[in-house]
């Protein structure tokens, strides 16, 4: 599958996670193909990260073990922070 172009790092852009990407806080959870909406960005250039909110179909894929992990660590399961290079614009 050909990779799409990197998203414009701005709020409201719908993005898809590239193949081979795992959840940063839960390395055993593949999030390849998951989709969400950019909420904001941090950093610049190669160090830019995107804070995104998962859409409903992606939220349904979250395993109970991940939800428990987020709760115990004070993390919001509906959000993720990923390098912009791990994402492409969703169609």
C-alpha positions as CSV (number, residue, x, y, z in Angstrom):
1,X,0.0,0.0,0.0
2,X,1.4,3.4,-1.0
3,X,1.8,5.9,1.8
4,X,-0.2,9.1,1.5
5,X,1.3,12.5,2.0
6,X,2.0,13.8,5.5
7,X,-0.8,15.7,7.0
8,X,-0.9,19.4,7.2
9,X,-0.2,19.9,10.9
10,X,-3.3,21.8,11.8
11,X,-6.4,21.2,13.9
12,X,-9.3,19.5,12.1
13,X,-7.3,17.4,9.6
14,X,-8.4,13.8,9.5
15,X,-5.4,11.4,9.6
16,X,-4.6,7.7,9.4
17,X,-1.8,5.9,11.1
18,X,0.9,4.3,8.9
19,X,1.7,0.6,8.8
20,X,4.1,-0.6,11.5
21,X,3.1,2.0,14.2
22,X,2.3,0.9,17.7
23,X,0.7,3.0,20.6
24,X,3.6,4.9,22.3
25,X,2.4,4.0,25.8
26,X,1.6,0.4,24.9
27,X,4.1,-1.0,22.5
28,X,2.2,-4.3,22.0
29,X,-0.8,-2.4,20.6
30,X,-0.6,-2.0,16.8
31,X,-2.5,1.1,15.7
32,X,-1.8,0.8,12.0
33,X,-4.7,2.0,9.9
34,X,-6.5,3.7,12.8
35,X,-8.0,7.1,12.1
36,X,-8.6,10.3,14.0
37,X,-8.7,14.1,13.9
38,X,-5.8,16.4,14.6
39,X,-6.4,18.4,17.8
40,X,-3.1,20.3,17.9
41,X,0.6,20.0,17.2
42,X,3.7,20.4,19.3
43,X,7.3,20.9,18.2
44,X,8.6,21.8,14.8
45,X,10.3,20.2,11.8
46,X,11.4,16.6,12.2
47,X,10.4,16.7,15.9
48,X,6.8,17.7,15.3
49,X,4.2,15.6,17.0
50,X,0.5,15.5,16.4
51,X,-2.1,15.2,19.2
52,X,-5.1,13.4,17.8
53,X,-8.4,12.2,18.9
54,X,-9.5,8.8,17.8
55,X,-12.7,8.4,15.8
56,X,-15.5,6.0,16.9
57,X,-14.3,3.0,14.8
58,X,-10.8,3.3,16.2
59,X,-12.1,3.7,19.8
60,X,-13.9,0.4,19.4
61,X,-10.6,-1.3,18.8
62,X,-9.1,-0.2,22.1
63,X,-8.6,-3.4,24.2
64,X,-9.7,-3.4,27.9
65,X,-6.0,-3.8,28.9
66,X,-5.1,-0.5,27.2
67,X,-8.1,1.2,28.8
68,X,-7.0,0.0,32.3
69,X,-3.4,1.1,31.5
70,X,-4.6,4.6,30.6
71,X,-6.8,4.8,33.7
72,X,-3.9,3.7,36.0
73,X,-1.5,6.2,34.4
74,X,-3.9,9.1,34.2
75,X,-3.9,9.1,30.4
76,X,-6.8,9.8,28.1
77,X,-7.5,6.7,26.0
78,X,-9.2,8.8,23.3
79,X,-6.1,10.8,22.5
80,X,-2.7,9.9,21.2
81,X,0.5,11.9,20.5
82,X,2.4,10.7,17.5
83,X,5.2,11.9,15.3
84,X,3.8,13.6,12.1
85,X,5.9,11.1,10.1
86,X,3.7,8.2,11.5
87,X,0.6,9.7,9.9
88,X,-0.9,10.4,6.5
89,X,-4.0,12.4,5.5
90,X,-7.0,10.1,5.6
91,X,-9.3,9.9,2.5
